[in-house]
């Protein structure tokens, strides 16, 4: 089966209040978080976009504003799906900007898992990581329906479209590493420790 042509969409809208500043611009081992994540996404995507408010850090990729204001990550997914459709791409690789340890290989393996599914994501803790997932452009009607209904949960959308969780070990994901979110200063210190080989 042919790997889908992906639009990489890095969500950059979070305020980062618990972290003490905007997440995209927060340096992790000297490199802005958004730059680390966008580099991993770019390695597997045909096109890459930052979705949400433009970060102060310029990583050289266009920023897509949300089409539906104040809709959180689901609004970002809508904008990315519309952009993917406009470029005749198959799906969106949606990734939150607070995953600075993410690497291209698990994303590449995740793309191989999409097949005929409408969405795939690494499974975790009885659910999935819906903000590190691939969504077919065929999910756009369901995204718009969810936005109209006021249900802005990515997890609810993932379930509604019959998304499939993939065992992280099949993707080469080490527990507590590649999908580690940086939300508070302690997470940032842990990420830097891991990047130094700890």
C-alpha positions in Angstrom: 0.0 0.0 0.0 1.2 3.5 -0.9 2.1 5.8 2.0 -0.2 8.8 2.2 1.0 12.2 1.1 0.9 14.2 4.3 0.5 17.8 5.3 2.4 18.3 8.5 0.5 20.5 11.0 2.3 21.6 14.1 -0.2 23.1 16.7 1.3 26.3 18.1 -1.7 27.9 19.8 -1.2 27.1 23.4 -0.4 29.9 25.9 2.0 27.8 28.0 0.8 29.5 31.3 1.9 26.5 33.4 5.3 26.5 31.7 5.8 30.2 32.2 5.8 31.3 28.6 4.7 30.4 25.1 5.4 26.7 24.4 6.6 27.1 20.8 9.3 29.6 21.7 10.5 27.8 24.8 14.1 26.5 24.3 14.8 22.9 24.9 18.5 22.3 25.1 19.0 25.6 23.3 16.6 24.9 20.4 13.0 26.3 20.4 10.5 23.6 21.0 8.6 24.4 17.8 11.7 24.0 15.8 12.4 20.6 17.2 8.9 19.3 16.5 8.6 20.9 13.1 11.9 19.3 12.0 10.6 15.8 12.9 7.3 16.5 11.1 9.0 18.0 8.0 11.0 14.8 7.6 7.9 12.8 6.7 5.4 15.4 5.3 5.2 16.8 1.8 4.3 20.3 3.2 4.6 21.6 6.8 2.5 24.3 8.4 2.4 25.9 11.9 -1.3 26.1 12.9 -2.6 28.8 15.3 -1.0 32.0 16.5 2.4 32.5 14.9 5.2 31.9 17.4 7.9 34.5 17.9 10.4 31.9 16.6 10.6 31.9 12.8 11.2 28.3 11.7 10.6 29.2 8.0 7.2 27.6 7.5 3.9 29.3 6.9 1.4 29.7 9.7 -2.3 28.8 9.2 -4.8 30.6 11.3 -7.7 28.7 12.8 -10.7 28.8 10.5 -13.0 28.6 13.5 -11.8 31.0 16.3 -11.2 29.7 19.8 -11.8 26.1 18.8 -8.6 24.7 20.2 -6.8 21.8 18.5 -9.9 20.8 16.6 -10.0 24.2 15.0 -6.4 23.7 14.0 -7.1 20.3 12.5 -9.9 21.9 10.5 -7.5 24.5 9.1 -4.9 21.8 8.3 -7.4 19.5 6.6 -8.7 22.4 4.3 -5.0 23.2 3.5 -4.2 19.5 2.7 -7.3 19.2 0.5 -6.3 22.4 -1.4 -2.9 20.8 -2.1 -4.3 17.4 -3.1 -2.7 15.7 -0.1 -4.2 12.6 1.5 -4.0 13.3 5.2 -2.8 15.6 8.0 -0.1 14.6 10.4 -1.2 16.7 13.4 1.4 17.2 16.1 1.3 19.4 19.2 4.3 21.7 19.6 5.1 20.4 23.1 6.6 17.1 22.1 10.3 18.1 21.7 11.6 14.5 21.9 9.6 13.4 18.9 11.6 11.8 16.1 10.8 11.2 12.4 10.9 7.4 12.4 7.8 6.9 14.6 5.9 9.4 12.5 7.0 7.6 9.3 5.8 4.2 10.8 2.5 5.8 11.8 2.0 7.0 8.2 2.4 3.4 7.0 -0.4 2.4 9.4 -3.1 4.7 7.9 -4.2 2.5 5.0 -8.0 2.9 4.7 -8.5 4.1 8.2 -9.8 7.6 8.8 -7.3 8.3 11.6 -4.4 6.6 13.4 -2.5 7.5 16.5 -0.2 5.9 19.1 -2.2 4.1 21.7 -1.6 5.1 25.3 -3.2 4.8 28.8 -6.4 3.2 27.5 -6.8 5.8 24.7 -4.7 7.4 22.1 -2.4 10.5 21.7 -4.9 12.4 19.5 -2.5 15.4 19.2 0.1 13.2 17.6 -2.0 11.5 15.0 -2.8 11.2 11.3 -6.2 12.3 10.0 -7.4 11.5 6.5 -8.9 14.5 4.6 -12.1 12.3 4.6 -12.5 13.4 8.3 -13.2 17.0 7.4 -17.0 16.6 7.5 -16.8 15.0 10.9 -14.5 17.8 12.2 -16.9 20.5 10.9 -19.9 18.6 12.5 -18.1 18.5 15.8 -17.2 22.2 15.7 -20.9 23.0 14.9 -22.0 20.9 17.9 -19.6 22.6 20.2 -17.7 19.3 21.0 -14.1 20.4 20.5 -12.4 17.2 21.8 -9.9 15.7 19.5 -10.3 12.4 21.4 -14.1 12.4 20.8 -13.5 13.1 17.1 -11.0 10.3 16.9 -13.5 7.9 18.4 -16.3 9.2 16.2 -14.4 8.5 13.0 -13.4 5.1 14.2 -9.8 6.0 14.5 -7.3 3.2 15.3 -4.8 3.2 18.0 -1.4 1.7 17.1 0.8 -0.1 19.7 3.7 2.4 20.4 6.3 -0.4 20.3 5.3 -1.1 16.7 6.1 2.6 16.0 9.5 2.5 17.8 8.2 4.7 20.6 9.9 4.3 23.9 7.6 4.8 26.9 8.1 8.2 28.5 10.3 9.5 25.7 9.2 10.5 22.2 5.6 11.4 23.3 6.6 13.2 26.5 4.6 16.5 26.7 6.4 19.5 28.1 3.8 21.3 30.2 5.6 22.5 33.3 9.2 23.5 34.1 9.9 20.0 35.6 8.9 18.4 32.2 11.3 20.8 30.5 14.2 19.8 32.7 13.4 16.1 32.2 13.3 16.6 28.4 16.7 18.4 28.4 18.1 15.6 30.6 16.9 13.0 28.1 18.3 14.9 25.1 21.7 15.0 26.8 21.5 11.2 26.9 20.1 10.8 30.4 
